[in-house]
Amino acid sequence: MTRVLVIEDDPAVRRGVGLGLRHQGHETLLVATGEDGLAELVASAPDIVLLDLMLPGMSGLETCRRIRAFSQVPIVILSARDDDVDVVVGLEAGADDYVIKPASTEVIEARMRAVLRRTTQAATGNARSTYGDLLIDRVALRVLKRGEEVALAPTELKLLLFLSAAPEQTFSRQQLLEQVWEHAFHGDYRLVDACVMRLRAKIEDDSRNPRYIQTVRGFGYRFGPL
């Protein structure tokens, strides 16, 4: 049973999402504010967080940032607008995916399953690989930079595992959406770009001149050359 923390201020949406997920066999924790969400996260240790951006008091964006300050729990943003700039900022703040409201329970659960798989799946390749000062352990799902562990969110880790399994091979944003986010449709490339930006900030010495995650202009990304 997956324990899902739903942080949503709209009572109807909160009840609807909670009821739908419970019918699918999940345990749900329902709160209306970011402050209550942070407290519930500490008290109950959920497996995943569904986070509305438009919250009273502490915004969903600030809640996301505060969660990421101490936890790598998967976060899926709930947003009423697919062109909302806050969605991009939320992804940059550490969210793993987003769902546009209104959405069916089936869509929400599918996105949850995809995000949760990223916490356990490893790409193919050697169990431990060293690239410069970066060590990637595909069995323990750990990344070390100069011997210090790098705290990566599930999507950041899976993106790094996938790219580093095929050094110098270029992948389009659409290919990365399909392989990392498991979005089979023509998706939103903001997910990829925001995740790359966060990953670079954690593993690169200079994220503006990246050594590991290289941009192939007009197409996508590759790992290396090193």
Secondary structure by P-SEA (a helix, b strand, c coil): cbbbbbbcccaaaaaaaaaaaaaabbbbbbbccaaaaaaaaaaccccccccccccccccaaaaaaaaacccccbbbbbbcccccaaaaaaaaacccccccccccaaaaaaaaaaaaaaaccccccccccccccbbbbccccbbbcccccccccaaaaaaaaaaaacccccccaaaaaaccccccccccaaaaaaaaaaaaaccccccccccccccccccccccccc
